[in-house]
Amino acid sequence: MEDYNINIIRQRYQMVPRTLIFIQKGDDLLMLSKVKSTSFGFGKINGVGGHMEQSEEPFEAARREILEETGLEVRQLDLAAILFIDIHDTPGIEVFVFKGQYSSGEVRDSEEGHLEWMSREAIDQYEKKVKDLPFLIKVIDEHKANTPPAMIKYLYDENGEMRIVY
């Protein structure tokens, strides 16, 4: 590894890989209301997901997170988008966004939060949701199975406002 100058690689090329999964049952989506104060989106709703573990590929991580956070199994899991989030001085975040079709099992809450099946209309009207949730639901709704994922970049301007490049 010395030939690759590992110190430069560690300083320059950093990205935290994560998964985000939207599970659909009929017309409803499973939303997680985050209760861990250290979690992104604390007190708000979002899909399920989390960090990828060492040696996991995105599909393995997504299936593990679904089982850990919901107790469910999914019939179909499609990679709908890959988000690249630039956070300036800290490592960036790469999010593999999936849509899954409910297959079986009873929803069970986890230490991550409370789970609830919600219609898109209820999600739109819900006040406490992560800022980009409506955008991401549109992305997964537009994604067709067996097509490449959308590549999306999140940037923050000088005022700290998020901009999405799609």
Contacts in CASP RR format, 6 or more apart in sequence:
PFRMAT RR
TARGET T0000
AUTHOR 0000-0000-0000
METHOD contacts of the structure
MODEL  1
MEDYNINIIRQRYQMVPRTLIFIQKGDDLLMLSKVKSTSFGFGKINGVGG
HMEQSEEPFEAARREILEETGLEVRQLDLAAILFIDIHDTPGIEVFVFKG
QYSSGEVRDSEEGHLEWMSREAIDQYEKKVKDLPFLIKVIDEHKANTPPA
MIKYLYDENGEMRIVY
14 91 0 8 1.000
14 92 0 8 1.000
15 84 0 8 1.000
15 91 0 8 1.000
15 92 0 8 1.000
15 93 0 8 1.000
15 94 0 8 1.000
16 51 0 8 1.000
16 91 0 8 1.000
16 92 0 8 1.000
16 93 0 8 1.000
16 94 0 8 1.000
17 51 0 8 1.000
17 52 0 8 1.000
17 58 0 8 1.000
17 61 0 8 1.000
17 94 0 8 1.000
17 96 0 8 1.000
18 49 0 8 1.000
18 50 0 8 1.000
18 51 0 8 1.000
18 52 0 8 1.000
18 93 0 8 1.000
18 94 0 8 1.000
18 95 0 8 1.000
18 96 0 8 1.000
19 49 0 8 1.000
19 50 0 8 1.000
19 52 0 8 1.000
19 58 0 8 1.000
19 61 0 8 1.000
19 62 0 8 1.000
19 65 0 8 1.000
19 95 0 8 1.000
19 96 0 8 1.000
19 97 0 8 1.000
19 98 0 8 1.000
20 46 0 8 1.000
20 47 0 8 1.000
20 48 0 8 1.000
20 49 0 8 1.000
20 50 0 8 1.000
20 83 0 8 1.000
20 95 0 8 1.000
20 96 0 8 1.000
20 97 0 8 1.000
20 98 0 8 1.000
20 136 0 8 1.000
21 47 0 8 1.000
21 48 0 8 1.000
21 49 0 8 1.000
21 62 0 8 1.000
21 65 0 8 1.000
21 66 0 8 1.000
21 74 0 8 1.000
21 77 0 8 1.000
21 97 0 8 1.000
21 98 0 8 1.000
21 99 0 8 1.000
21 100 0 8 1.000
22 29 0 8 1.000
22 30 0 8 1.000
22 47 0 8 1.000
22 97 0 8 1.000
22 98 0 8 1.000
22 99 0 8 1.000
22 100 0 8 1.000
22 136 0 8 1.000
22 137 0 8 1.000
22 140 0 8 1.000
23 29 0 8 1.000
23 30 0 8 1.000
23 47 0 8 1.000
23 48 0 8 1.000
23 66 0 8 1.000
23 70 0 8 1.000
23 72 0 8 1.000
23 74 0 8 1.000
23 99 0 8 1.000
23 100 0 8 1.000
23 101 0 8 1.000
23 102 0 8 1.000
24 30 0 8 1.000
24 99 0 8 1.000
24 100 0 8 1.000
24 101 0 8 1.000
24 102 0 8 1.000
25 101 0 8 1.000
25 102 0 8 1.000
25 117 0 8 1.000
26 102 0 8 1.000
27 119 0 8 1.000
27 120 0 8 1.000
28 117 0 8 1.000
28 118 0 8 1.000
28 119 0 8 1.000
29 47 0 8 1.000
29 117 0 8 1.000
29 118 0 8 1.000
29 120 0 8 1.000
29 123 0 8 1.000
29 137 0 8 1.000
30 47 0 8 1.000
30 48 0 8 1.000
30 70 0 8 1.000
30 72 0 8 1.000
30 102 0 8 1.000
30 107 0 8 1.000
30 115 0 8 1.000
30 116 0 8 1.000
30 117 0 8 1.000
30 118 0 8 1.000
31 45 0 8 1.000
31 46 0 8 1.000
31 47 0 8 1.000
31 115 0 8 1.000
31 116 0 8 1.000
31 117 0 8 1.000
31 118 0 8 1.000
31 123 0 8 1.000
32 45 0 8 1.000
32 46 0 8 1.000
32 47 0 8 1.000
32 48 0 8 1.000
32 49 0 8 1.000
32 69 0 8 1.000
32 112 0 8 1.000
32 113 0 8 1.000
32 114 0 8 1.000
32 115 0 8 1.000
33 43 0 8 1.000
33 44 0 8 1.000
33 45 0 8 1.000
33 113 0 8 1.000
33 114 0 8 1.000
33 115 0 8 1.000
33 116 0 8 1.000
33 128 0 8 1.000
34 40 0 8 1.000
34 41 0 8 1.000
34 42 0 8 1.000
34 43 0 8 1.000
34 44 0 8 1.000
34 45 0 8 1.000
34 46 0 8 1.000
34 112 0 8 1.000
34 113 0 8 1.000
35 42 0 8 1.000
35 43 0 8 1.000
35 111 0 8 1.000
35 112 0 8 1.000
35 113 0 8 1.000
35 114 0 8 1.000
36 42 0 8 1.000
36 111 0 8 1.000
36 112 0 8 1.000
36 113 0 8 1.000
39 112 0 8 1.000
40 130 0 8 1.000
41 130 0 8 1.000
43 128 0 8 1.000
44 128 0 8 1.000
44 129 0 8 1.000
44 130 0 8 1.000
45 116 0 8 1.000
45 118 0 8 1.000
45 123 0 8 1.000
45 126 0 8 1.000
45 128 0 8 1.000
45 129 0 8 1.000
45 130 0 8 1.000
45 133 0 8 1.000
46 129 0 8 1.000
46 130 0 8 1.000
46 133 0 8 1.000
48 65 0 8 1.000
48 66 0 8 1.000
48 69 0 8 1.000
48 70 0 8 1.000
48 112 0 8 1.000
48 115 0 8 1.000
49 62 0 8 1.000
49 65 0 8 1.000
49 66 0 8 1.000
49 69 0 8 1.000
50 61 0 8 1.000
50 65 0 8 1.000
51 61 0 8 1.000
52 58 0 8 1.000
52 61 0 8 1.000
52 96 0 8 1.000
53 61 0 8 1.000
53 64 0 8 1.000
56 64 0 8 1.000
58 79 0 8 1.000
58 96 0 8 1.000
58 98 0 8 1.000
59 77 0 8 1.000
59 79 0 8 1.000
59 98 0 8 1.000
61 96 0 8 1.000
62 77 0 8 1.000
62 96 0 8 1.000
62 98 0 8 1.000
63 74 0 8 1.000
63 77 0 8 1.000
66 72 0 8 1.000
66 73 0 8 1.000
66 74 0 8 1.000
67 73 0 8 1.000
68 110 0 8 1.000
69 110 0 8 1.000
69 112 0 8 1.000
69 113 0 8 1.000
69 115 0 8 1.000
70 107 0 8 1.000
70 108 0 8 1.000
70 110 0 8 1.000
70 115 0 8 1.000
71 105 0 8 1.000
71 106 0 8 1.000
71 107 0 8 1.000
71 108 0 8 1.000
71 110 0 8 1.000
72 102 0 8 1.000
72 103 0 8 1.000
72 104 0 8 1.000
72 105 0 8 1.000
72 106 0 8 1.000
72 107 0 8 1.000
73 103 0 8 1.000
73 104 0 8 1.000
73 105 0 8 1.000
74 100 0 8 1.000
74 101 0 8 1.000
74 102 0 8 1.000
74 103 0 8 1.000
75 100 0 8 1.000
75 101 0 8 1.000
75 102 0 8 1.000
75 103 0 8 1.000
76 100 0 8 1.000
76 101 0 8 1.000
76 145 0 8 1.000
77 98 0 8 1.000
77 99 0 8 1.000
77 100 0 8 1.000
78 98 0 8 1.000
78 99 0 8 1.000
78 100 0 8 1.000
78 143 0 8 1.000
78 145 0 8 1.000
78 146 0 8 1.000
79 96 0 8 1.000
79 97 0 8 1.000
79 98 0 8 1.000
79 149 0 8 1.000
80 97 0 8 1.000
80 98 0 8 1.000
80 99 0 8 1.000
80 139 0 8 1.000
80 140 0 8 1.000
80 143 0 8 1.000
80 149 0 8 1.000
80 150 0 8 1.000
81 97 0 8 1.000
81 136 0 8 1.000
81 139 0 8 1.000
81 140 0 8 1.000
81 143 0 8 1.000
81 149 0 8 1.000
81 150 0 8 1.000
81 151 0 8 1.000
81 152 0 8 1.000
82 94 0 8 1.000
82 95 0 8 1.000
82 96 0 8 1.000
82 97 0 8 1.000
82 149 0 8 1.000
82 150 0 8 1.000
82 151 0 8 1.000
82 152 0 8 1.000
83 93 0 8 1.000
83 94 0 8 1.000
83 95 0 8 1.000
83 97 0 8 1.000
83 152 0 8 1.000
83 153 0 8 1.000
83 154 0 8 1.000
84 92 0 8 1.000
84 93 0 8 1.000
84 94 0 8 1.000
84 151 0 8 1.000
84 152 0 8 1.000
84 153 0 8 1.000
84 154 0 8 1.000
85 92 0 8 1.000
85 93 0 8 1.000
85 94 0 8 1.000
85 95 0 8 1.000
85 153 0 8 1.000
85 154 0 8 1.000
86 92 0 8 1.000
86 153 0 8 1.000
86 154 0 8 1.000
86 155 0 8 1.000
86 156 0 8 1.000
87 93 0 8 1.000
87 156 0 8 1.000
88 156 0 8 1.000
96 149 0 8 1.000
97 136 0 8 1.000
97 139 0 8 1.000
97 140 0 8 1.000
97 149 0 8 1.000
99 140 0 8 1.000
99 143 0 8 1.000
107 115 0 8 1.000
107 117 0 8 1.000
108 115 0 8 1.000
109 115 0 8 1.000
118 126 0 8 1.000
120 137 0 8 1.000
123 129 0 8 1.000
123 133 0 8 1.000
123 134 0 8 1.000
123 137 0 8 1.000
124 134 0 8 1.000
131 162 0 8 1.000
132 154 0 8 1.000
132 162 0 8 1.000
132 164 0 8 1.000
135 164 0 8 1.000
139 150 0 8 1.000
139 152 0 8 1.000
143 149 0 8 1.000
143 150 0 8 1.000
150 166 0 8 1.000
152 164 0 8 1.000
152 165 0 8 1.000
152 166 0 8 1.000
153 164 0 8 1.000
153 165 0 8 1.000
153 166 0 8 1.000
154 162 0 8 1.000
154 163 0 8 1.000
154 164 0 8 1.000
154 165 0 8 1.000
155 162 0 8 1.000
155 163 0 8 1.000
155 164 0 8 1.000
155 165 0 8 1.000
156 162 0 8 1.000
156 163 0 8 1.000
157 163 0 8 1.000
END
